[in-house]
Amino acid sequence: MKKERVVVLGTSLLVTAMLIGCGSSTTDTKKGQESSEVQETEGNHDTQSNEGGTDESGTASNIPYLRQNHANYKEYGSNATPVGVKDASAKSIHWTISANTEVDAIKLQEHLKFMEERLQNNQNPRAWDKLFLMEAYMKYNGYYATSVERSGTDIVVSKNATTACAYEIISAHADAVSGDFFARGAIMVDYSAKAENILDSSACSDIRTSALNYIAQRQKHRGK
């Protein structure tokens, strides 16, 4: 079913779906729109200074816009909330998302690029949330790759992990994005308990000590 859905997106996204997982790429970005709606967002509370264009309202990552317009994103070909299609055997998650307008699609693409760059640069959006710290740890250490392509109002996103532990982390993040963000615009849920359970699992035994040290060095309380 997933393959049929992606095929009808057209030549550009078909090529993307075939090549997806070969690395990290984002295209067609535009400058973000100013907003002061959100005070605590994914774009602030880092362990480093505000590098990469972030600010206290999270506008550099488009969080206020995306939160306000979360209902403008649907699963391709339906009216349903976008859901990542998981393949545990391949350790991959694929999204095919349609936005109401091209502006909505660009805003989401910009956000994904922003987060990708920050995680690759060892920066920590949402440093109070262990799940996001774990995802940063995985990205910085090369345990998963992200691919993003846009064609008009349609976006194809893929995450491909190299280990079972990394797959569990990106899978938990996908559940949060679908169930909380896209479904109801919630951005302040703390997924630390979920991250702790994953870290305690046998899948993460070989990196547990290193990951716990990473979290201990970077975790902050909300509002700090």
HELIX and SHEET records of a PDB file:
HELIX    1   1 LYS A    2  VAL A    7  1                                   6    
HELIX    2   2 THR A   11  LEU A   19  1                                   9    
HELIX    3   3 GLU A   51  GLY A   53  5                                   3    
HELIX    4   4 THR A   59  SER A   61  5                                   3    
HELIX    5   5 ILE A   63  GLN A   68  1                                   6    
HELIX    6   6 HIS A   70  ASN A   72  5                                   3    
HELIX    7   7 GLU A  102  GLN A  120  1                                  19    
HELIX    8   8 LYS A  130  TYR A  140  1                                  11    
HELIX    9   9 ALA A  164  ALA A  176  1                                  13    
HELIX   10  10 VAL A  177  PHE A  182  3                                   6    
HELIX   11  11 ALA A  183  ARG A  184  1                                   2    
HELIX   12  12 SER A  192  ASP A  200  1                                   9    
HELIX   13  13 SER A  202  CYS A  204  5                                   3    
HELIX   14  14 ARG A  208  ARG A  218  1                                  11    
SHEET    1   A 3 TYR A  73  GLU A  75  0                                        
SHEET    2   A 3 SER A  92  ALA A  99 -1                                        
SHEET    3   A 3 VAL A  85  ASP A  87 -1                                        
SHEET    1   B 4 TYR A  73  GLU A  75  0                                        
SHEET    2   B 4 SER A  92  ALA A  99 -1                                        
SHEET    3   B 4 ASP A 154  ALA A 161 -1                                        
SHEET    4   B 4 TYR A 144  SER A 151 -1                                        
END                                                                             
